[in-house]
Amino acid sequence: MTRPRTMTTILVLASLLAVLAAAWGALALWVQFPAPPPRRILMACLWVAAMLALLVLAWQGRSLLPLIGHVLLLALLGAWWLGIKPSNARDWADDVSRPSTGEIHGDIATLRDVRNFDWRTATDYTPRWETRRYDLSTLRDVDMIVSYWTIEPIAHTLVSFGFEDGERVVFSVEIRKERHESFSALGGFFKQFEASVIAADERDIVRVRSNVRNERVFLYKVQMPQPVMRSLFEAYVEEANRLSAEPRFYNTLTENCTTIVYGMMRRLVDGLPMNWRLLASGYLPAYVHARDALAPGVALDVLRERGHINARAQAAGDAPDFSQRIRAGVPGY
């Protein structure tokens, strides 16, 4: 009796793994196989059919031999998958065509390719890429900006740095879309996009979300010592330069706009805990609030209500004082 039970146990475990591999492989082929959609669907279906056929043979013959076929198929899929490499040389969408880079000498940070587009609609805009210089000794504040366009757990995180002269620059970890692509959370799991760091003017990167795309945008002032502000700014520049030299894939779960920032902050702040809200970035404000790093003594629902900037952003339009006007009433300002 022991041997049949052992065989059954092995087949059950192998079946679970085969079903998972069939699902993962089908999605990977659907997203990445270099062919038009009908052929990608065909490849995904053939993959599932082959995996399930071998599984049926294993159960019918009560044999492990068909599982060798699974191993060979997975080896082929794995070799193809490992051959998909990130690149900085593609036909990029205009808004991510020039990722930011920078250098810091003493207190002076020079950022190249700071995005400052004039957005009229999502498809009608005037591109502008600028070189800007900032005196890091005059860093005054840091804000977290969270933008929602779908369900609550999914959001995009931006970090805005303010200086004593009123200047601001926003850093955003963005998917680097090709010209024909659009955002896909599923594609982000399967090497569809590279990651990039974009430094931008608030009248570009915030206004396009609040005024053009009609996303729900919230701004929170973060309590942070000036040396940590500076270190975070420097970490963004380092990450931007690193991605420019050595491209990496964006990953919806592990390499996104929030987890990359968390990785930077963890190097700067001892004991910063990992938390599920870092993976569901729409709940990031709750995580930061629980760390007592937002306006002290103010409830999270109040911070959220007063930090909702859409009405103020739409009233400000592209006014020169856009940054000041969207902060009116935000706790801490």
N, C-alpha and C positions, 0 to 999 in steps of 0.2 A: 504493500500500500504506500510505502514511503516514496518510492520512485515515481509513481503516477502523480502523487501530490506535489512532489518537487517539480515535475515537469509542468504541471498546471500552474504552480506559482510563478515559474519562470516565464511561461507564456502570457500570464496575466500582466506581469510587470513589463515584458517586452511589448505587449499590446498597447499599454498606456503610453510607453515611450514612442511607439510607432505612430500612434494617433497624434501626439503632440508634434512629432517631427513632420507628419503629413500636413498638419495645419500651418506650422511655421514655414515649411518649404513652399507651400502654396502661396502664402502671403508674400514671401520673399520674391518668388517668381513673378507674381502679379505686379509688385512694385518695381522690380529691378530688371526683369528680363528685357533685353534690348530689341523690342518688336512692338508693332501696333497693338492696341488693346485686345482685339480678337485672338491674336496669337499668344498674348500673355495669358489670357483666360484658358486657352487650349493647353498651354504648358502647365499651368497650375492644376488643371483637371487631370492631365496625364500623370503628373506627379502623385496626386492623391490616389488615383486608380492603381498605379503601380505599388504604392505602399500598402494599400488595403488588400490587393490581390495576393501579395506575399504573405500578409497576415492571415488571410483565409487558408492559404496552403499550409502554413505552420500549424494552424488548429486542426485542419482536416487530417494531416499526416501525423499529428502529435510529434512533430519533429522541429528541431532548431535549425535545420539546414536552410529553410527559406529566410531565416533571420540574417544569414550571411548576405543575402541579396539586399536587405535593408542597410546593412553596414556599407556595402559597395555603393548603393545609391546615395547614402549620406556622405560618403567620402567624395563622390563626384560633386554633390551640391556644395559641400564645404570648400572644395578647391575653387569652384566658381565664385563662392561668396568671398573668400579671402583674396581673390583677384580683383575685387571691386575696391579701388583705392580713392581716397579724397584727392581733390585737385583744386588749384587756384586758377586754372586755365579753362574756363568754360564761357559760354555766351550768357553772361549774367544779366538779370533784371537791372534796370537803371539804378534803383534805390540801394542796391547792394553791390554795385559794380566796382566800387573803390573802398574796400575796408580801411578803417582808420589805422594809422600807425603813429608813433611818437618817440620823442627822446626827452630826457630830463637832464639838465645841467644845473646843479645847484638848486635854486628855488624856481627856476624857469622851466616850464614844460612847454614843448612845442608839439602840437598835434597837427598831423597832416591828414588831408581828406576828411575834414569835419563837414558833415552833410548839412546843408542849409537850403533845401529845396523850397520853392514857392509852390505850394499845392493849391490848385483850384478844384480839381476833382481827382479821383483815384487814378485817372488816366491822362489828365491834363495838368502838367506841372512844368516848372522851369528848373532844370538841374543846376545846382551850385555846389561845388566842392572847394573848401577853403583851408588855408593854413592859419592856425590861431595859436597864440601864446598866452600862457597863464602863469601868474606868480603864485606858487603854492604856499608861500608864507602868508598869503591873504585869504586862504580858504576859510569860509565863514560857516557854511552849513551843508548838510547832505539831506536830500529828500528821496524817499522811495515812491515811485509812481507805478501803479498797478492798473492794467487795462484789461477789461473783460469784453469778449465778443460772442461768447457762447455760454455754456453752463458754468456755474459758480466755481467748480474746482479748477477750471482752465483759465489762465490769465497770462499776461506778459508783464515782466518786471523790468523797469528801467530805474537807473540811479542818476540823480541830478546833483551836480556840485555847484555851489554858489560861492562867489568871491565878494570881497569888500566893495569893489567898484560896481557891483550890480550885475556883472557878467555871470552867465551860467553855461554849463556844458553838460549834456546828458550822455551817458554810456548805456548802450543796449547790446546784449548778446542776441544776434539775429540769425535766423536761417538764411543761408545764402542761396536764394532761388535763381534758377536759370530763367531765361526770358519767357519760356513757355510754361513755367511751373507756377503753382499756387500752393499755399500752405496746406499741409496734410499731416495731422497728428499720427496717422498710420504710417505714412512715408517716413516720418521722423524716427520710427523704430527700425527702418530697413535701409539706412544709408542713402536716402534720397537727397539729403541736403548736407552741405558743409556748414560749419559754424563760422560766424564772423563777429567781430566787435565793431560797432558803428558808434562814433562820437558825433553828436549832432546838436544843433540849435533847438531850443524848446519850441520855437515857432514852426519848426519842421516836424520833429519826431513826436511831439506831444499833440500839436494841433492837427496833424494828419489823422491821428487816432480819434480825437474828440470831435473834430469838426467835419472831417471828410468821410471817415469810415463809420462814424457814429458809434464807436465803442464806448463803453462806460469806463471813465477814467477817474481814478482816485489818487490823491496826493497826500503823503504823510511826511511830516518832518521827523527825522531820525535823530535821537540823542546820541552824539558820538564825539569823543574828545578829538581836538584838532589833529594830534599826531596820527590817530587812527584814520581820520578822514584822508589825510595825506597819503598814508600807506595804502589805503584802498584805491585812491586815484592812481598811484604808482602801479598797483597790481593790475588795474585795468589796462594801463599802457603796456605793461609786460605781456599780458595775455593777448592784446591786439597784435603786438609785434611777433609773438610766438605763432599765432594763427596765420599771420601773413607769410611767415617763413616755412611753417610746417602745418599744412592744412589738416583739419580733423573733421570727422563727421559730427553733425548735430545729432543728439538722441533725445527723443521726446521725454524720456524718463530720467536718464542719467547724465546727459550733457546738454542742459538747456539754459534758458535765461536766468533761472533761479539757482540751480545746482552749481553752476560755474561761479556765481557770486558767493554762494555759501562756501565753496572751496577756497576762494580768496579770503573771506572773512575768518575762516577757521585757522588760517595761518597767522591772522592778526590778533584774534581774541581767544585766549586760552579757555578751554572747557565749553566751547560752543557746541551744544548737543545736536545730533542728527534727529530729525523729526519727520513724520509723514507729511506734515504741511509743507515741507520743502519740495516734495514730489507733486503735491496738488497745489500748485503755486497760487491759485486763487485764494488760498487760506494763509498765504505768507504774512499778511498784516496781523493776523491773530498770533502767529508764531513770534513776530517781532514785539508785539504788545506784551506777550507773556514774558518776554525777556526784559521788560521795563525799558525798552529802547525807543518808545514813541513819547509824545507829549505827556509828561508826568501827571498823574491824577485824573486823566480824562478817559472815560469809558470808551471801549472800542467802537460801539455803535455811534457815539457822538463823533469820534474821529472820522468814521466812515461817512457820516452824513455831511459833516462840514468839509471833508476832504474831497467830496464829489465835485469835480471842477467843470463838468460839461457846459453848464449854463454860462458860467463866467468865461470859459474859453470861447464859446460861440459868440458871446457879446464882444469879446476883445478882438476877434478876428486875427488879422496879422499886425495889429498895433505894436509899435516898438516896446510898449510896456506890458506886453503879453504876460511875461513871467510874473510881474508884480500883481497883475489883476487876477490871475488864476489862484493866487495865494491869499486873496482877501478872505478873512474869516477862518483860515486853516489854523488849528491850534498850534501854537509855537511861533506864529508870525503876528 
